[in-house]
Amino acid sequence: MKLVAGLDLSLSSTGVLGAQGHLRVIRQGSRRGHDRLDYIVREILPDVLGCVLVAVEGPSYGSASLGGHEELSWLRGTVQRELWLRGIPFVVVSPASLKMFATGNGRASKDEMHAAAEAWHGAPIEGPVKNSKYDMADALWLARLALFAVVGHRVNPLGSTRVHGRELEATRGCDWMYAGDFKPA
């Protein structure tokens, strides 16, 4: 079985869909600085070990607030370096590409992404704290994009397959530099 994972990295609520299919959020509590980064990486590693591809959400360059951008950049770099050191291929997915992949709209709202995730998942997606459901929904879509890249088609919960042009188009906006042989054609 080819295992994939999705990581929606955040300094407060990281969404993870790990290799074993467990959808969760990582809450960092009162940790700050390097202690917080180290904690998140240690929590993520068991979810990605053994994966053939991990999809990591990239930065949102259009974000209005700059608060925490430096530390979030450190988190992305630290996670990506840990994946690289362990030989785990990964793809960096821009938020607009992820939204296009999930909904067909590169400017979809958090609520639209969440609704699409629940529709695909076939069950409610609710996190342990306010708004963590959005982190979990993004993690699910990131893992789906990784699966799409690995198996080359869309797999729905009922087992049927169908190729969607928007999904393939969305993958063109991703950074495949460290993804090994998994760039969709």
N, C-alpha and C positions, 0 to 999 in steps of 0.2 A: 504494500500500500504506500502511495506517495503522500507524505504529510506536508501540509502547508500551515502557515499561521498569518495572522493579521495583527499589527500593532498600531494603535492610535495613541501616540506618545503625548503625555501631558504632565505638567508639574504637580497637578492636584488629583487627577483621576485618569489614569492610563487604561484605555480599553484594550483587552487582549482576547483574541480567539486563538487558543493554542493548538498544538499538534494533535492533542487528544480530543478536540472538539469542545473543550470547556470554555464558555464565554463568560468573562468576568471583568471587573475593574480592579486596579491596584490603587489603593488609597495610601498616600504617603504620610498622613498624620501631620505632626508638627516638625518633621525633618526639613532641613534647609541646606542649601549649598551642596557640597560634595557628598555629604551623608545621604541626602535625598537622592542624588543621581546614583550612588552606589546601591542604595536600597532598591530602586526601580529596576536596575540591571539585574540584580540578584533574584528579584521576583520574576522577571521575564524569562531568564535563561531556561528554567525547566520546561517552559511552554514552547520553546523553539528548538531545543536539542532534537536532532533526528529529522528536522524538516529539510525538504528538498528546495523549498523557496519560502521566504518570508516577505510579506508586503508591509512596508513602513510608510505611514503618512508623512509627507514632506511639509515644509513650511508654507504658511499662508502669507504670501508677500503683500496681499491687499489688506491685511488686518490693520484696523485703525489704531489699536493700542500697542505700544511698544513695551509695555510692562512684562518682564520675564523673558523677553526674546533671547537675550544672551544665554541665560541658563537653559532655556529650551533648546537652543542650538547645541549647547554642550551635551544635553541629554541625547539628542539625535545622533551626534557624532560618537558619543560613548557607546550607544547601543549598536550603531552600525559597525564600529570598530570591533566590538565583541563578537558580532556575527562573522565578520571577516576573519578574525583570529581563529575562530572555530570552523572555518571553511563552510559556513552556511550561506548559500546564495540569498541575496535580497534585492528587492526593487523598491525604489523610492517613488511614491505616488503623490502627485500634487492633489490638493483638495478639489480643484476643479475637475481633474481627471477622474477622481473617485466618484464625485457627484454625477458626472456624465455616465460612468460605468453603471452606477446603481439606478439612476432615474431617467437618464436620457437628457438631463438638464444640468449643465456645468455650473449653474448658479442656484441649485436646489437648496432649500432651507434645511435646518436641522430636523424640523418636524417632517418634512418630505422624505429625508433620508431614513429617519426612524420608521415611518409608515411603510416605506418600501422594504426595509429590513424585516419588519414584522410580517409583511405579506409573503416575502420569500421564505422566511423561517417557519411560517405557519403557526406561530405562537407569540404571545406578548413578550417584549423585551423590556424589562424594568431593572434598573440598577438599584444599588443599596442606598444611594443618596440622590438628592435632586440633580437632575441633568446628566447623571452618569449613564442613563439609557442611551444618550446620544453617542457617548464614547464607545459603548458596547455595539451599537448599530454600525458605527464606522469600522470597528474592528472586524465585524462580520463581513462587511463589504470588502475590506482589504484582503481578508482570507479568501473570499470568493474570487477576487481579481487574481490572486496568486494561483488558485486552482484553475482558473480559466487559462492562465499562461502555461501551466504544467500539462493539463489534459487537452487543451486546444479547443474546448467547446464549453458551453454552459450546461451545467447539470442542475436540474431542479430537484426538489425533495421527492418527487414522484419517480425519479429515475430517467425521465425522458431527456433528450438532448436537443438543443437547437442553437444555431449560431446567430448572434445578434450583431449587426454591423456597428451599432453604437458602442458595444462593449469592446470590439476590436479597435475602433477609432479612439476610444478613451485610453487604451493602453499605449497609444503613440505619444501621449503627453507624459509618460513615466520615464524615470532615469533607470535604465537597464544595465548600467555599467558593471554592477557586481552580481548580476542575476545568472551568470553562467550561460547555459544554452536555452534559457527559458523565455526569450523574447518572442511574443506571439508574431506570427507572420501576417 
